[in-house]
């Protein structure tokens, strides 16, 4: 049976449903599901992505609840399942994963496979792949937090977006080390056995490491951390090509980390940040 009452606890997925013409199915969202406005603003919120109110979700009588393994908690997932609610759990780590998720959502909820949003997304990905095949990747540093300074490993959605758009994440091979002192180079790291299932994809790094990797572009997104002009000045003071060439940029974080059909417009935007020398008509 095609779901008719959907609660989405994932901002990118909520936006996706509206862009796929399925907004009338959404009966609940989180505080962070803020696109597209004003339409999504009429949908009641059930709390945050990490502290969603399971009682409020159940009261909406959904026939499908959409979650993300990274953005939502295991406890929320467990509680929803325990109440007998149908749950869909996603975790896209690449642009290809995101495209597959959009197609899955469309099929699951009855949107046409040739919906214009899906066709635009496929065209954008194909164009980025074509351009990448003839591009020397530009070395890029993209932090996600300032204090402490945190960035992305290669096994992340943002890193894959950068790669597809002609970039090379300069810290793609740098895992998060445990404990914190080890992440900052002040202690020996734990063994893999001791690290266990802890997430190693978001390392805390030093400015010295950034200088060592010599990025040609620094992208400072406005989410999840709203990097300021003062933050940008820190990187502009470093001995790196990005600073020397005026390529420390404050940018739209949604273009880098929201995996909805907005990628059709976001991918060319990211490409332009990395390769401004290209002229488009």
C-alpha positions in Angstrom: 0.0 0.0 0.0 1.3 3.4 -0.9 1.9 5.5 2.2 -0.5 8.5 2.5 0.6 9.9 5.9 4.4 10.5 6.2 6.5 11.9 9.0 10.0 12.9 7.9 12.7 13.4 10.5 15.3 14.3 7.9 15.5 17.8 6.5 16.9 16.7 3.1 14.2 14.0 2.8 11.4 16.4 3.8 12.6 18.8 1.1 12.8 15.9 -1.4 9.2 14.9 -0.8 8.0 18.4 -1.6 10.2 18.7 -4.7 8.9 15.3 -5.9 5.3 16.6 -5.6 4.6 14.6 -2.5 4.3 17.4 0.0 0.7 16.7 0.7 1.7 13.4 2.2 3.9 15.0 4.9 2.0 15.3 8.2 5.0 15.8 10.5 8.6 17.1 10.3 11.4 18.3 12.6 12.3 21.8 13.6 15.2 21.6 11.1 13.0 20.7 8.1 12.9 24.2 6.8 12.8 23.8 3.1 10.9 24.5 0.9 9.3 27.5 2.6 6.6 28.5 3.0 4.9 25.2 2.2 6.8 23.1 4.8 6.0 25.7 7.5 2.4 24.6 7.6 3.4 21.0 8.6 3.5 20.5 12.4 6.9 19.8 14.0 7.6 16.9 16.3 10.9 18.3 17.7 14.5 18.0 16.7 16.3 15.4 14.7 18.0 14.0 17.8 15.1 14.5 20.3 11.9 14.0 18.2 8.9 13.3 20.3 7.9 9.7 19.6 4.5 10.3 21.3 3.8 13.2 19.0 4.8 11.2 15.9 2.5 8.3 16.9 -0.4 10.7 17.5 -0.1 11.8 13.8 -1.0 8.2 12.8 1.7 7.9 10.1 1.9 5.0 7.8 5.6 5.7 7.2 8.3 7.5 9.2 11.5 8.5 7.3 14.8 8.5 9.3 18.5 8.8 8.6 21.0 6.7 10.4 23.4 9.6 11.0 20.9 12.5 11.7 18.5 10.6 14.0 19.3 8.4 17.0 19.1 4.7 17.5 16.7 5.3 20.4 14.2 7.1 18.2 14.4 4.3 15.6 14.0 1.6 18.3 11.0 3.3 19.9 9.2 3.8 16.6 9.7 0.2 15.6 8.5 -0.9 19.1 5.2 1.0 18.5 4.7 -1.0 15.3 5.2 2.0 13.0 6.6 1.5 9.5 10.1 3.0 9.4 12.5 3.6 6.5 16.1 4.2 7.4 18.5 5.8 4.9 22.2 6.8 5.0 23.5 8.2 1.7 27.3 8.6 1.7 27.7 9.5 -2.0 25.8 11.4 -4.6 25.0 8.1 -6.3 23.4 7.0 -3.0 21.4 10.2 -2.9 20.1 9.7 -6.5 19.2 6.1 -5.6 17.3 7.3 -2.5 15.4 9.9 -4.5 14.3 7.2 -6.9 13.4 4.8 -4.0 11.2 7.5 -2.4 9.5 8.2 -5.7 8.7 4.6 -6.2 7.6 4.0 -2.6 5.3 6.9 -2.6 4.0 6.8 -6.1 5.7 9.7 -7.8 6.5 9.1 -11.5 10.0 7.7 -12.3 10.3 10.4 -14.9 9.4 13.3 -12.5 11.1 16.5 -13.8 13.1 16.8 -10.5 14.6 13.3 -11.0 15.4 14.0 -14.6 17.1 17.3 -13.8 19.1 15.6 -11.1 20.2 12.8 -13.4 21.3 15.4 -16.0 23.3 17.4 -13.5 25.1 14.3 -12.3 25.9 13.3 -15.8 27.3 16.7 -16.6 29.5 16.8 -13.5 30.8 13.4 -14.5 31.6 14.6 -18.0 33.4 17.7 -16.7 35.3 15.7 -14.0 36.7 13.4 -16.7 38.6 16.4 -18.2 39.5 18.2 -15.0 42.6 18.4 -12.8 41.1 18.2 -9.3 41.5 21.3 -7.2 42.7 20.6 -3.7 40.0 21.7 -1.2 39.7 22.0 2.6 36.1 22.0 3.9 35.7 22.2 7.7 32.3 21.6 9.3 33.1 23.1 12.7 35.5 25.8 13.9 36.1 25.3 17.7 37.2 22.5 17.7 38.2 22.6 14.1 36.5 19.6 12.4 36.5 18.4 8.9 35.4 15.4 6.7 36.9 12.1 5.8 36.6 10.7 2.3 33.8 8.4 3.4 31.3 11.2 3.6 28.6 12.7 1.4 30.3 16.2 1.3 33.6 14.7 0.2 31.9 12.8 -2.6 30.2 16.0 -3.7 33.5 17.8 -3.8 35.0 14.9 -5.8 32.2 14.9 -8.4 32.5 18.6 -8.8 36.2 18.5 -9.6 37.7 18.8 -6.1 40.0 16.7 -4.0 39.4 16.7 -0.3 42.8 17.3 1.1 42.0 15.3 4.3 40.1 12.5 2.7 42.5 9.9 4.2 42.4 11.4 7.7 40.2 9.4 10.1 38.9 10.6 13.4 41.3 9.2 16.1 40.4 8.3 19.6 40.8 9.7 22.3 40.6 13.4 21.5 44.3 14.0 22.4 45.2 11.4 19.7 43.1 13.3 17.2 45.2 16.4 17.9 48.5 14.5 17.8 49.1 14.6 21.5 48.7 11.0 22.4 48.8 7.5 20.9 45.6 6.5 19.2 43.4 3.6 20.4 43.5 0.4 18.5 40.8 -0.4 16.0 39.3 -2.9 18.4 39.0 -0.3 21.1 37.6 2.3 18.7 34.9 -0.3 17.7 31.9 1.2 16.0 32.6 4.9 16.9 32.3 7.2 13.9 35.7 8.0 12.4 34.5 10.2 9.5 34.7 13.6 11.2 38.3 14.2 12.4 39.3 17.1 14.7 42.4 18.7 13.0 44.9 21.4 13.7 45.6 24.4 11.5 49.1 23.0 11.1 47.6 20.0 9.3 45.7 22.3 7.0 48.9 24.1 6.1 50.6 20.8 5.5 48.0 19.7 3.0 48.2 23.0 1.1 44.6 23.4 -0.1 44.0 25.6 -3.2 40.4 26.3 -2.1 38.9 26.6 1.4 35.1 26.3 1.6 33.5 27.6 4.8 29.8 26.5 4.8 27.1 28.2 6.8 25.9 24.9 8.3 26.2 22.8 10.4 28.5 25.6 11.8 27.8 29.1 10.6 31.4 30.1 9.7 31.9 33.8 10.1 34.1 36.4 8.5 36.3 36.3 11.5 36.7 32.5 10.9 37.5 33.2 7.3 40.3 35.6 8.3 41.9 32.8 10.3 42.3 30.8 7.1 43.3 33.8 5.1 46.3 34.2 7.4 47.6 30.7 6.7 50.5 29.9 4.4 48.3 28.1 1.9 47.6 28.6 -1.8 43.9 29.3 -1.1 44.8 32.3 1.0 47.4 33.6 -1.4 44.9 33.3 -4.3 41.9 34.7 -2.5 40.1 31.4 -2.5 38.9 31.3 1.1 35.1 31.3 0.5 32.1 31.4 2.8 29.4 29.3 1.0 25.9 27.8 1.2 26.2 24.7 3.3 23.0 23.2 1.9 24.7 22.9 -1.5 27.3 20.7 0.1 25.3 18.5 2.4 21.6 18.4 1.5 21.0 15.3 -0.6 17.7 16.2 -2.2 16.8 17.0 -5.8 18.3 20.5 -5.0 21.6 18.8 -6.1 20.6 19.6 -9.7 21.3 23.3 -8.9 23.9 22.7 -6.1 26.4 20.6 -8.1 27.0 23.3 -10.7 27.3 25.9 -7.9 30.0 23.8 -6.1 31.8 23.3 -9.4 31.9 27.1 -9.9 33.4 27.6 -6.4 36.2 25.1 -7.3 36.7 26.1 -10.9 35.7 29.8 -11.3 37.9 30.0 -14.4 35.3 28.2 -16.4 32.9 30.5 -18.2 29.3 29.5 -18.5 26.6 30.9 -20.7 
